[in-house]
Amino acid sequence: MKKIDRLILKSFLGPLLLTFAIAVFVLLMQFVWKYIDDLVGKGLDVGVIAELLLYASATFVPMALPIAVLFASIMTMGNFGEKYELVAMKAGGISVRRIMLPMALVALLMTGVAFYFANNVLPVAMYKYRVTLYDIQRKKPAVSIRPSEYYTEIDGYVIRVNHKDPDGRTMRDIIIYDHTQGIDRTNIIVADRGYMQTTPDDHYLLFTLYDGYNYSESTDGEDAQSRPLTSIGFDKQILTFDISAFAFKKTTEDFFSGHYQMLNVAQLDSTVGSLQVALNTRYDEFNSMLLNKMRVYNYYTLHTADSTHYRDIRQCLADTNQTHRNKLLTQARAQAFNSLNDIQTYSATISSEREYINRHYIELMRKFTLSVACLLLFLIGAPFGSIVRKGGLGMPLVASVIFFVLYYVIGMISEKSVRESAVEPIGMWISTFVFIPIGALLTWQATTDSSLFDLATWKRWLRIKNRHARPQNPAPEAEPPAPQPPAGA
């Protein structure tokens, strides 16, 4: 490896790793902000949260790699141009293609790494991420009864504690509203003091209450007339609350298995084939039903004692009386209405199955498009940086955001079109097809030292155009000569 290659790689790999870490961090913060309500207030272990963030970070890698390659290529070539290192390399006989070659090899390596990650690591990480997030979302908030507040997280109970001792377990002035027996009976438990603890398996919460009363009131039936209000005092009472729903439980391993986001390329291809066979079977059923329901019976069957013969339905309607004719028309309308309902049901089912297959195609194509995006965005970023010759963080950041947002928006539009069957699955490559000419144009401009994107050239061209467009002042017309007097005057 030559020294110039080591210099270029050293200048490129630093921004690449830094941008990759920043991109993953930004996407992770977006994820945390989206699911903050599911993470806070549930008493989750730090290890569980760290596990979820690790799996979520792994799912952002395929998207973060193209961003990192784009930003690092713009920043590296921009720094070379701004510090006149690019000019020095050209003066030494090194072309722009040769300067871009080491970075292109790294971008090509990133393309392979991105595909391997998307095909082998991402399905496992996505599965672990979905399962862990589902378990966290099922877990109820931790039992945290605060003084002078109504606690309603335990189903069927409302608890109010006016004072808690510093140990966090001893309570005073306790009121418990029991609604487990329905709205027709109100049970209220009042105690001067009590003690709260959980069982070793954390499935039950025990309240040991002292010096209190049980108030029971019925508002329905004979009991409401004979005993409208009952009051029973106690010295000690133990209440048991089921809090098994508050515990963090691991979902079985096969809960999310088979989801299209948890499959690799081979599994997606096999699944799409089986789903397509099922859809074709559904199409055959629909066509058979449609032929049976929409067939027009032009003949009416007449059964006699010795034979069966057919008559034209129009002639039959003309020969029958009004009552029979109305009955036949009513039956025809009912049959047509049922046929329409069957057609709408089949149509909705086929559309749903078609969309489900399209989602598999989208996930299959995404594994390739996001991988190719690493090389494609490099072919845009490196020439663009050598043309504008601006390094640092400002201009490369703005330019990379603009290019990637444009790429991402086009990708989202094409993905929506594929999902709705507006275009074929190859439509997932629309953003790639749009950016290939842009990358080719920028590469050609950079390698030929064209001034198409040179701001100074455009300013000079505008000044020349304005000067030619400005009207010239015409020369003043010469005054006619004064008349001469006649000779001999």
TINUDREN-474567 format. One record per residue (C-alpha): x, z, y. Coordinates in steps of 0.2 Angstrom, whole numbers, plus 5000, padded with zeros to 4 digits. Example, Ala and Ser with C-alpha at 12.3 -4.5 7.8 and 13.67 -1.06 7.14 Angstrom:
REM TINUDREN-474567
506250394978
506850364995
***
This chain:
REM TINUDREN-474567
500050005000
500749955017
500850075032
499549975041
498350005027
498650185027
498450195045
496750105044
496150205029
496650375038
495750325053
494150265043
494050405030
493950555043
492450485052
491650435036
491750605028
491250695044
489750575047
489150595029
489150785031
488250785047
486950655041
486550765025
486450925036
485250835049
484150775034
484250945026
483751035043
482250915044
481750965026
481951155030
480851135046
479551035035
479351175022
479851325032
478051405029
478351395010
480051485011
479751625024
478951785019
478851775000
480351884996
481351744988
483051774981
484451694990
485051604974
483351524973
483351454991
485151404989
484651304973
483251224982
484351164997
485751104985
484450994975
483650934992
485450894999
485750784983
484150684986
484850635004
486450564998
485850384995
485250375013
486650475021
488050355014
487450195023
487350295039
489150365037
489850195033
489050115048
489550255060
491350265054
491650075054
490950065072
492050215078
493650155069
493649975075
493050035092
494550165094
495750025088
495049915102
494950045116
496750105112
497349925112
497949955094
496849805089
497749695101
499449755095
498949715077
498349535082
499949515091
500949555075
500049415066
498749525057
496949445058
495349545060
494949505042
496549585036
496149735047
494449755040
495049735022
495449915018
493849975025
492849845016
493649895000
493050075003
491350015008
491249914992
491750074983
490450174992
489150044986
489650074968
489650264970
487950254979
487150154965
487950264951
487250414961
485550344963
485350284945
486150444936
486250594947
484750564959
483350574945
484050734939
484250814956
482450744961
481750824946
482550994949
482050984967
480250954964
480151084950
480951214961
479951174976
478351174966
478751354959
479151414977
477451344984
476451424970
477251594974
476251704985
476951795000
477851954995
476852124995
477252185013
475852305019
476252345037
475552495047
473952465057
473652295049
472352225037
473252155021
472252025012
473451935001
472852024985
471251934979
469652034981
470452174992
470752215010
471952355013
472352455029
473652585031
473852675047
475552755044
477052725032
478452845030
480252785032
480452765013
479252625013
478152684999
477252845005
475652795015
474452905025
472652875031
472252735019
470652625018
470352495004
468952375004
468452324986
467552154985
467852124967
466052164962
465252034973
464452024990
462952134985
463952284982
465252364995
466552484989
467652575001
469052694996
469752815009
471152925006
472253045017
473852995008
474552894994
476052824985
476452634982
477552574968
477652414956
477852414937
479552364930
478952184926
478352164944
476552114938
475552254944
475552364960
475052544958
474252644971
474152834968
472952904981
472653094985
471153184994
469953044997
468252974994
467452824985
465952754995
464852624986
463352534993
462152414985
461052294994
460252204980
459052254966
458252414961
459952504963
459852474982
458152574983
458652714971
460452744977
460752644993
462452744996
463552844984
464952954989
466153024976
467653134981
469253144971
470953234972
471953104964
471552924959
472652784953
472252604957
473052454948
473152284957
473652124948
475152044958
475751924944
475351774956
476651854968
478051824955
479251674955
478951584938
479951434932
478951284927
479151204910
480451074909
479250934905
478050964919
478650824930
479450714917
478950534918
478750524936
479450364944
480650464955
481450544940
481850384931
483450274930
483450094931
483250064912
481850194911
480950114926
481049944919
480350004902
478950094910
478449954921
478349844906
477149964897
476149984913
476049794915
475349774897
474049914901
473549824917
473349654908
472249744895
471249814910
471149634917
470449564901
469149704900
468649664918
468449474914
467449514899
466349634908
466149504923
465649364911
464349474903
463649544919
463649394929
463049264916
461449184922
460149174908
459249014912
458049024897
456849164892
456649204874
454849204867
454549284850
452949234840
452349284823
453249134814
454649074826
455749104841
455948974854
456548974872
455848914888
456548884905
456549044915
455848964931
454448884921
454149054913
454049144930
452849004936
451649034921
451649224921
450449324932
451049414947
451149584939
452349524925
453349424938
453649574949
454149674933
455449534929
456149534947
456249724947
457249724931
458349584938
458749674954
459149834944
460349734933
461249654948
461449824956
462249904940
463349754939
463949774957
464349954953
465349914938
466349784947
466749904961
467250034948
468449914939
469149844955
469550024961
470350064945
471349904944
471949924962
472550104958
473450054943
474249904953
474850024966
475550144953
476549994946
477149944963
477750124966
478850104951
479549934958
479850014975
480950154967
481850024956
482249914971
482750054982
484150104970
484949934974
484449914992
485150074998
486750044988
486949864995
486649945012
488350025012
489249855012
487949765023
488049895037
489949895036
489849705039
488849745055
489749905061
491549845059
491349675069
490249765082
491549895085
492949765087
491949665099
491349805111
493049905109
492250075113
492750225103
492350405103
490650475099
489550405112
489350225110
489650225091
488350355089
487050255099
487450095091
487350165073
485650245077
484950085084
485549985069
485050105056
483350145064
482949955064
483549935046
482450085041
480850035050
480949855043
481249945026
479650055028
478649905033
479149805018
478949955007
477149975013
476749795010
477449804992
476449954989
474849874995
475249714985
475349615001
477049544995
477949534979
479149674974
480649564981
479949614998
480949774997
482449665001
481749605018
482749725028
484349655019
483849475022
483649515040
485249595042
486349475033
486249345047
486649475060
488149535050
488749355048
488549315066
489549475071
490849445059
491049265065
491149325083
492449455079
493549345069
493549205081
493749315097
492249235104
491649305121
489849295117
489749485117
491049515131
490149595146
491449535158
491149355153
489349375155
489549445173
490749305177
489449175171
488049255181
489049255197
489449065194
487649025190
487049115206
488349025217
487748855211
485948905213
486248965231
485648815243
487148745253
486948735273
486848555278
488048485291
487248475309
486648295314
487748215327
486848195344
486548015349
487747945363
487147945381
486547775387
487947685397
487447605414
487447415415
488947325421
489147285439
487947425444
***
